């Protein structure tokens, strides 16, 4: 029986691993050397990915060039011509849209210029210079004038100090009404 008690006591004295860690105050912080190592690896991977991407782009360009050369060798000029025609049609549409925009923009700006001498000067300018010139020529310096009258502009004016009757005047402004009555006498 005493042996059973001894084994139970020994079993109770064995420390659990989690208890040991908390007793020794082991920190979960990552050592600086390990952090630097992992960070360097990450940066190396990024540069490798960038290098691989540039190699892939170069490979694709080389592959397209080789495909075109192969088509030329095989006499597939028609395929190449069709591809070039598609690209040309796209670029022509873009060019026409841009030219239309520039023409309309120039016409609108020229309409805003009223002076004939200024129009003669503006005709020779490029679109960006024309915009600056038109802003300068058509700029008007307006003086800001208030479109509202001051809040107390009618106070004390007119027969009833701006009110519709003496009674209203006396109720709303007793001192002003008294003053107005003294001035009348």
C-alpha atoms as one frame of an Amber mdcrd trajectory, in Angstrom:
protein
   0.000   0.000   0.000   2.811   2.370   0.718   4.193   1.640  -2.765   0.909
   2.710  -4.356   1.019   5.969  -2.442   4.599   6.620  -3.549   3.847   6.055
  -7.250   0.820   8.306  -7.042   2.903  11.033  -5.432   5.591  10.735  -8.112
   2.942  10.893 -10.841   1.551  14.041  -9.319   5.009  15.666  -9.177   5.693
  15.325 -12.951   5.313  18.764 -14.535   3.256  19.162 -17.659   5.080  20.747
 -20.681   2.719  23.743 -20.805   3.353  24.405 -17.131   7.114  24.321 -17.652
   6.917  26.853 -20.491   4.871  29.262 -18.444   7.211  28.849 -15.464  10.343
  29.522 -17.512   8.785  32.653 -19.181   9.742  31.477 -22.658   8.894  34.196
 -25.172   7.079  33.480 -28.430   9.013  36.239 -30.216  10.788  35.396 -33.462
  14.571  35.851 -33.273  15.868  38.735 -35.401  18.260  36.480 -37.294  15.417
  34.155 -38.338  13.234  37.129 -39.332  16.038  38.576 -41.468  16.607  35.189
 -43.081  12.939  34.742 -44.009  12.654  38.345 -45.191  15.712  37.925 -47.436
  14.215  34.742 -48.900  10.957  36.577 -49.610  12.791  39.393 -51.391  14.807
  36.846 -53.379  11.572  35.143 -54.465  10.133  38.484 -55.571  13.168  39.269
 -57.700  13.101  35.737 -59.139   9.410  36.147 -60.043  10.175  39.485 -61.696
  13.035  37.933 -63.659  10.856  35.010 -64.712   8.095  37.384 -65.844  10.513
  39.380 -68.002  11.905  36.128 -69.424   8.370  34.963 -70.203   7.559  38.244
 -71.984  10.773  37.993 -74.007  10.019  34.373 -74.821   6.509  35.281 -76.037
   7.890  38.081 -78.229  10.548  35.753 -79.652   7.935  33.063 -80.228   5.675
  35.497 -82.139   8.626  36.670 -84.212   9.585  33.076 -84.986   5.981  32.260
 -85.931   5.907  35.180 -88.381   9.205  34.140 -89.913   7.938  30.575 -90.262
   4.778  31.803 -91.983   6.902  33.867 -94.352   8.990  30.820 -95.178   5.898
  28.755 -95.842   4.456  31.414 -98.117   1.634  32.268 -95.716   1.779  35.907
 -96.598  -1.995  36.037 -96.667  -2.243  35.249 -92.943   0.335  37.918 -92.129
  -1.413  40.389 -94.399  -4.763  39.721 -92.706  -3.224  40.290 -89.277  -1.650
  43.541 -90.437  -4.934  44.651 -92.013  -6.783  44.113 -88.707  -4.178  46.150
 -86.822  -4.257  48.864 -89.465  -8.069  49.118 -89.363  -7.979  49.498 -85.587
  -5.336  52.205 -85.715  -7.149  54.047 -88.507 -10.365  54.122 -86.469  -8.467
  55.517 -83.477  -6.768  58.086 -85.685 -10.052  59.226 -87.233 -11.664  59.571
 -83.796  -8.742  61.649 -82.581  -8.773  63.875 -85.657 -12.529  64.439 -85.289
 -12.059  65.358 -81.639  -9.276  67.825 -82.449 -11.309  69.437 -85.241 -14.420
  69.843 -83.069 -12.399  71.150 -80.129 -10.609  73.692 -82.340 -13.935  74.867
 -83.825 -15.481  75.320 -80.367 -12.487  77.281 -79.121 -12.401  79.478 -82.230
 -16.104  80.281 -81.754 -15.359  81.572 -78.250 -12.861  84.115 -79.646 -14.746
  87.227 -80.801 -12.010  89.625 -81.931 -10.899  89.189 -85.581  -7.265  90.033
 -84.789  -7.231  87.391 -82.080  -8.722  84.870 -84.527  -5.896  85.544 -86.990
  -3.338  84.859 -84.285  -5.182  81.755 -83.055  -5.429  80.062 -86.462  -1.720
  79.225 -86.514  -1.529  77.784 -83.011  -1.482  74.121 -82.004  -4.496  72.852
 -80.049  -2.885  73.048 -76.617  -1.515  76.551 -77.233  -4.863  77.592 -78.687
  -6.626  76.538 -75.470  -4.271  78.656 -73.358  -4.570  81.623 -75.733  -8.383
  81.417 -75.800  -8.567  81.323 -71.998  -6.434  84.427 -71.794  -8.298  86.318
 -74.518 -11.830  85.421 -73.440 -11.211  85.868 -69.721 -13.446  88.516 -68.232
 -12.789  90.194 -64.951 -16.148  90.458 -63.297 -16.619  92.434 -60.153 -18.539
  90.477 -57.601 -21.669  92.352 -56.670 -24.034  91.035 -54.075 -27.452  90.106
 -55.334 -29.060  90.396 -51.906 -29.739  93.530 -49.978 -28.449  93.832 -46.426
 -30.674  92.433 -43.734 -31.388  95.746 -41.983 -31.486  98.022 -45.016 -35.156
  99.010 -44.583 -35.085  99.480 -40.853 -36.086 102.998 -40.013 -37.010 103.921
 -43.580 -40.446 104.621 -44.980 -43.551 105.683 -43.074 -43.554 102.824 -40.587
 -39.867 101.933 -40.409 -40.274  99.171 -42.953 -43.410  97.762 -41.286 -46.910
  97.774 -42.741 -48.472  99.787 -39.893 -47.661 101.836 -36.810 -48.991  99.056
 -34.614 -46.698  96.471 -36.172 -43.814  98.925 -35.972 -44.479  99.578 -32.254
 -44.820  95.852 -31.458 -41.689  94.717 -33.287 -39.430  97.721 -32.631 -40.745
  99.820 -29.726 -37.639 102.004 -29.471 -37.531 102.634 -33.211 -41.250 103.510
 -33.267 -40.835 105.904 -30.349 -37.884 107.574 -32.058 -39.801 107.852 -35.336
 -42.776 109.441 -33.576 -40.524 112.031 -31.908 -38.943 112.902 -35.255 -42.363
 113.457 -36.824 -43.381 116.048 -34.218
